[in-house]
């Protein structure tokens, strides 16, 4: 009886039991499915210490970045002969356009710091800080920018009407000449979008998600982000109320639309208008001096109209276009 020779391997030795090594586990943890924006950090590694350490890293990075940029600005100003000084209070003075560059550059790179903190400390894909889609939804943000223009027009118009009806003859608009306006306009257009977006990534991105990972109701994370946002502005009391209300509204809108796009769009357009008007009037230096910037009560009414128009328009458009509000 012939013995069974066993399986035949045409090329000699049998193939290994595992021809390929097992895949290495991904550093990034899976994004929870069906989660609101404020709950996207609820992963297997969502321990409180990660939120605390991440917040300390962002705070330290913000301080360090500010010191480095201001010091670099002083060196550049000294070499180029540009008037630039830093007051004991931290206020920048001298050439207003150069001061604006330094101020914006202390904030704009914070986007990268937030991305890195999310990736390294929370072990999440950086895109999840942008929206529930794991990225910035550019077409949605563009539509929100269009709504922001309409809302800003409504807010400014309301403020002008109320001030005129009250007999306030103070000028809201002025013209300081092309010589000062054009350089400032270039800086504003190039840097303000990054500065405004960076503030949204920190206060409506990081804080809303870091706190939201440990609370059920988003109101707490929204209020924390809005309070910290207002605390870093040096305005008078009416101005601080204005900033806090703006921050709370943007936090609520972020959760309701599932991403930062709506908040970034309005913040960018608002800052472009504010800095642009100051530059056009030749009062950019006064606008940078936040503690002494007068904020009339009519501005609060204008902000309220602006936010009502914008939030109503964004929610309507988001429903009409079926914008995702939870992760897939």
C-alpha positions in Angstrom: 0.0 0.0 0.0 1.4 3.4 -1.1 1.8 6.0 1.7 0.2 9.4 1.3 3.1 11.7 0.3 1.2 14.7 1.8 0.5 18.0 0.2 2.5 19.0 -2.8 4.2 22.4 -2.9 5.5 23.1 -6.3 8.2 25.5 -5.2 9.7 23.4 -2.4 9.2 24.6 1.2 5.6 25.2 2.4 4.6 28.9 2.9 4.8 30.3 6.4 1.7 30.1 8.6 1.6 33.9 8.7 3.0 35.3 5.5 2.5 38.9 6.7 3.2 40.4 10.1 0.1 41.5 12.0 -0.7 45.2 11.4 0.5 47.6 14.1 -2.3 49.1 16.1 -3.1 52.7 15.2 -2.0 55.5 17.7 -5.3 57.2 17.1 -8.3 55.8 18.9 -11.6 55.2 17.1 -14.0 58.2 17.0 -17.2 57.4 18.8 -20.1 56.9 16.4 -23.3 58.9 16.6 -21.6 61.4 19.0 -22.3 65.2 19.2 -19.4 67.5 18.6 -18.8 68.1 22.3 -18.6 64.3 22.9 -16.1 63.5 20.2 -13.3 63.2 22.8 -15.2 60.4 24.6 -12.8 57.7 23.6 -11.3 54.8 25.5 -8.6 57.2 26.7 -10.9 60.1 27.8 -9.4 60.3 31.3 -9.7 63.6 33.1 -5.9 63.9 33.3 -5.7 64.2 29.6 -8.0 67.2 29.5 -6.0 68.8 32.3 -2.6 68.2 30.8 -3.8 69.2 27.4 -5.2 72.5 28.8 -1.9 73.2 30.5 0.0 72.5 27.3 -2.1 74.9 25.4 -1.8 77.6 28.1 1.9 77.2 28.3 2.2 77.2 24.5 0.2 80.3 24.2 2.4 82.1 26.8 5.6 80.8 25.2 4.5 81.7 21.7 3.5 85.2 22.8 6.9 85.8 24.4 8.8 84.5 21.4 6.8 86.5 18.8 7.0 89.7 20.8 10.7 89.3 21.3 11.2 88.5 17.6 9.1 91.6 16.8 11.3 93.8 19.0 14.4 92.5 17.2 12.9 93.1 13.8 11.7 96.5 14.7 15.2 97.4 16.1 16.9 96.2 12.9 14.4 97.8 10.5 14.0 101.0 12.6 10.3 100.5 13.1 8.8 102.3 16.2 7.6 99.5 18.4 7.5 99.2 22.2 5.8 96.9 24.7 4.2 98.7 27.7 4.5 97.2 31.2 0.9 96.2 30.9 1.7 94.2 27.8 0.1 96.7 25.5 1.8 97.0 22.1 2.5 100.5 20.8 4.5 102.3 18.1 3.8 101.6 14.5 0.1 100.4 14.5 0.5 98.1 11.4 3.6 96.4 12.8 1.9 96.1 16.2 -1.1 94.4 14.5 1.2 91.9 12.8 2.9 91.0 16.1 -0.5 90.7 17.9 -2.0 88.5 15.2 1.1 86.3 15.0 0.9 85.5 18.7 -2.5 83.9 18.0 -2.5 82.4 14.5 -0.1 79.5 15.1 -2.3 78.2 18.0 -4.2 76.2 15.4 -1.1 73.9 15.1 -0.7 73.6 18.8 -4.3 72.5 19.3 -3.9 69.9 16.5 -0.8 68.6 18.2 -2.4 68.4 21.6 -5.4 66.6 20.3 -3.2 64.1 18.5 -0.5 63.5 21.1 -2.4 63.8 24.4 -5.9 62.7 23.6 -4.8 60.3 20.9 -7.5 61.5 18.5 -7.3 62.3 14.8 -6.7 66.1 14.6 -9.6 66.5 12.2 -12.1 65.7 14.9 -11.4 69.0 16.5 -12.8 70.6 13.3 -16.1 68.8 13.0 -18.0 65.5 13.3 -16.9 64.8 9.7 -13.3 64.7 10.9 -12.3 67.7 8.8 -13.3 71.3 8.0 -16.4 71.3 5.7 -15.2 74.1 3.4 -18.3 74.4 1.3 -20.4 74.7 4.4 -18.1 77.3 5.9 -18.3 79.3 2.7 -22.1 79.4 2.9 -21.8 80.5 6.6 -19.5 83.3 5.5 -22.2 84.6 3.2 -24.7 84.6 6.0 -22.1 86.3 8.3 -22.0 89.3 5.9 -25.7 89.7 6.0 -25.8 89.4 9.8 -23.0 91.9 10.2 -24.8 94.4 8.0 -28.0 93.9 10.1 -26.1 94.4 13.3 -24.2 97.5 12.1 -27.3 99.0 10.6 -29.2 98.5 13.9 -26.4 100.1 15.9 -26.3 103.1 13.5 -30.0 103.6 13.7 -30.2 103.5 17.4 -27.3 105.9 17.9 -28.8 108.3 15.4 -32.2 108.2 17.0 -30.6 108.9 20.4 -28.8 112.0 19.0 -25.3 110.4 19.2 -23.3 112.2 16.6 -20.1 110.2 17.2 -18.7 108.9 13.9 -18.7 105.2 13.3 -16.8 105.5 10.0 -14.0 107.7 8.9 -11.2 107.9 6.4 -7.5 108.2 7.2 -6.1 107.9 3.7 -4.8 105.2 1.5 -1.2 105.5 2.8 -2.1 104.0 6.1 -5.0 101.9 5.0 -3.4 99.7 2.3 -0.6 98.2 4.4 -3.0 97.5 7.2 -5.5 96.0 4.8 -2.9 93.6 3.5 -2.0 92.5 7.0 -5.7 92.1 8.0 -6.6 90.0 4.9 -3.6 87.7 5.3 -3.5 87.2 9.1 -7.0 87.9 10.6 -8.6 84.6 9.2 -5.9 82.5 10.9 -6.1 84.6 14.2 -9.9 84.3 14.4 -9.9 80.6 13.4 -7.2 79.9 16.1 -9.4 81.5 18.8 -12.3 79.2 17.7 -10.1 76.1 17.8 -9.0 76.9 21.3 -12.2 78.1 22.9 -15.0 76.5 20.9 -12.8 73.5 19.9 -10.5 72.4 22.6 -12.5 73.6 25.7 -15.9 72.5 24.4 -14.6 69.0 23.7 -12.3 68.7 26.7 -15.1 69.6 29.1 -17.7 67.9 27.0 -16.0 64.5 27.3 -16.9 64.5 31.0 -20.3 66.2 31.1 -23.6 65.3 29.5 -25.1 68.8 29.0 -23.1 71.0 26.5 -24.1 74.2 28.3 -21.2 73.7 30.8 -18.5 73.3 28.2 -20.0 76.2 26.2 -20.0 78.6 29.2 -16.5 77.6 30.3 -15.1 78.3 26.8 -17.0 81.6 26.6 -15.8 82.8 30.0 -12.2 82.0 29.2 -12.6 83.7 25.8 -13.9 86.9 27.5 -11.2 86.8 30.2 -8.4 87.2 27.6 -9.9 90.4 26.3 -9.1 93.7 28.1 -12.3 95.6 27.2 -14.4 97.7 29.5 -17.4 95.9 31.1 -19.8 96.4 28.2 -17.2 95.0 25.9 -16.6 92.0 28.0 -20.3 91.3 28.1 -20.3 91.6 24.3 -17.4 89.1 23.9 -18.9 86.6 26.4 -22.3 86.6 24.6 -20.6 86.2 21.3 -18.5 83.3 22.6 -21.5 81.5 24.2 -23.5 81.9 21.0 -20.7 80.5 18.9 -20.3 77.6 21.3 -24.0 76.7 21.1 -23.9 77.0 17.3 -20.8 74.7 17.1 -22.6 72.0 19.0 -25.9 72.4 17.0 -24.1 72.3 13.6 -21.5 69.6 14.5 -18.4 71.7 13.8 -16.4 74.9 14.0 -17.3 76.2 10.5 -20.1 78.5 11.5 -18.2 80.0 14.4 -15.0 80.5 12.3 -17.0 82.1 9.5 -18.6 84.8 11.7 -15.5 85.4 13.8 -13.4 86.0 10.7 -15.9 88.3 9.0 -16.5 90.2 12.3 -12.7 90.8 12.8 -12.1 91.7 9.2 -14.8 94.3 9.5 -13.7 95.6 12.9 -10.0 95.9 12.0 -10.8 97.1 8.5 -13.0 100.0 9.8 -10.3 101.0 12.3 -7.6 100.9 9.6 -9.8 102.9 7.2 -10.4 105.6 9.8 -6.7 105.8 10.8 -7.5 104.7 14.3 -5.9 101.3 14.3 -3.6 102.1 17.2 -6.6 103.1 19.4 -8.4 99.9 18.4 -5.4 97.8 19.7 -5.6 99.5 23.1 -8.4 97.3 24.4 -8.7 98.7 27.9 -9.4 102.2 26.6 -11.7 101.2 23.7 -15.1 102.7 24.3 -18.0 100.2 23.8 -21.4 102.0 23.8 -24.4 100.1 24.9 -25.8 100.4 21.3 -23.0 98.0 20.3 -24.6 95.3 22.5 -27.9 95.8 20.7 -26.1 95.5 17.4 -24.4 92.3 18.5 -27.7 90.8 19.6 -29.3 91.5 16.2 -26.3 90.2 14.4 -26.3 86.9 16.4 -30.1 86.4 16.1 -29.9 86.9 12.3 -26.9 84.7 12.0 -27.9 81.8 14.2 -31.4 81.7 12.6 -29.9 81.7 9.1 -27.3 79.0 9.9 -29.8 76.7 11.6 -32.2 77.1 8.7 -29.5 76.4 6.1 -28.0 73.5 8.1 -31.4 71.8 8.2 -32.1 72.5 4.5 -28.7 71.1 3.4 -28.8 68.2 5.9 -25.6 69.2 7.6 -24.4 66.3 9.9 -24.5 67.1 13.6 -23.2 63.7 14.8 -20.3 61.6 13.9 -20.8 58.7 11.3 
